[in-house]
């Protein structure tokens, strides 16, 4: 999935009741479309349920050829005019700005403002946009063209995006660094199967006008796709971290083999533990460097990300997970050296269930990439019980976007994972082995009494472990775990697992990894 769509740009139901008057106040140039209709979350759920009871219909209509053919630079040249922002003239704490159709975004979404329980759709008007060097003539575009999505800003900083919804069911937010990074989605369907993935769309948005002084904006969204329909409610509170309270009601049209709940999508090209694509002048290139999980049983697990040579899929079984997320733990500019996109400022995203999710798995998909403009990492919750037509699935969770999620872990965390050729320095290598060095810091490591016996607990699903050690590492006020793996004569993945303990008690989170050894003919000692 192409991902720079955000970096530059932000970075069917039946109507209820009779027509009601439009909201009293509109920003300059904004126009209502049709008449206002009664609205609440229950009505949207009813609409989603009704959609799912009917065969899916592909969106009707195509964008004009001039818009369909827009390239990256031309699309980037289209700017929404600040003085046309929703609520800009009302003195409210937030503003809404709209995205134009074009490039990857060729499906119109309907955007409504909700005031006092009434929803009024916003009408497209070319006067909202500065077409700049895009070569588009706004006056020649259809009057009912519509919008591709929207973004949220604060009245205090109207030119700084806080949240953006754009494309399929994708959305993104910033934390305290005000930097976009990975994306979230409303839903993932059949990701990493032997057939094309299905990308559900948010087709309609209903944005509640906030009260004066409000810290939160509420957005409702209708989701639709060939397999499923759904109604979402997002309560968005900017800050560090930016918080989103999400409630979803899902209605399958047909059986779904792999349903991805609370999906996150990111990019990992190269880093300290995977230098397969280390052909760039920058040392590391990634939006996220690991998957962090807090299991229902209370275990904390860290899984460093990779850029594999072939698609890799891992499922981490659990029951009622306490949380999971894609993290950017490395915040050191020196490790990226990118003064244009600032990877060290990219937000982490933590998913915290607020309802009973039952048994299932956190699924991780890693896809090969040679280009940092493509997402190649996906993580989501996959419920064990497969959804069936006629069911209602109710889901609640929170998303936190920022440097750190608001969770407390008493254990030391992994701060670096490095790999390279194994063996003993200065001795002739007689066989192939691969070295892993894992650094931990935090928790109680810095305050361990001198002479504490710290034990490395490490296992491998295949091959042989050797040269295992654990020792203090003053540079991080922590400890380094180190070991070599001697693989067997296959290229089957090796599942690795380790943690440090003392006196029978865990000192660190659990580090897990999947290493795929090279073919025997390529193993150079």
Secondary structure, DSSP 8 states (H G I E B T S, - for coil): -B-HHHHHHT------SS-B---S---TT-EEEEEEEE--HHHHHHHHHHHHTS----------HHHHT--HHHHHT-EE-GGGSBTTTTT-SEEEEEE--BTTB-S-BEEEEEETTEEEEEE--GGGEE-GGG---GGGS-TT--BSEEEEEESTTTTSEEEEEESTTEEEE--TT-----EEESEEESTTSSS--B--EEEEEEEE---TT-S-EEEEEEEE-SSEEEEEEEEEE-SSSEEEEEEEEEEESS--SSEEEEEEEE-EEEBTTB-TT--SSSS-EES--EEEEE-TTS-EEEEE----SS-EEEEEEEES-SEEEEE-----GGGT--TTT-GGG--EEEEEE-S---EEEEEEEE---S-TTB--EEEEEEESS---TT--EEEEEEEEEESS-S----SBEEEEEEEEE-S-TTS---S--EEEEEEEESTTGGG--TT---EEEEEESSSEEEEEEEEEEGGGTEEEEEEEEE--SS--EEEEEEEEEETTEE-B-EEEEEEE---GGG---
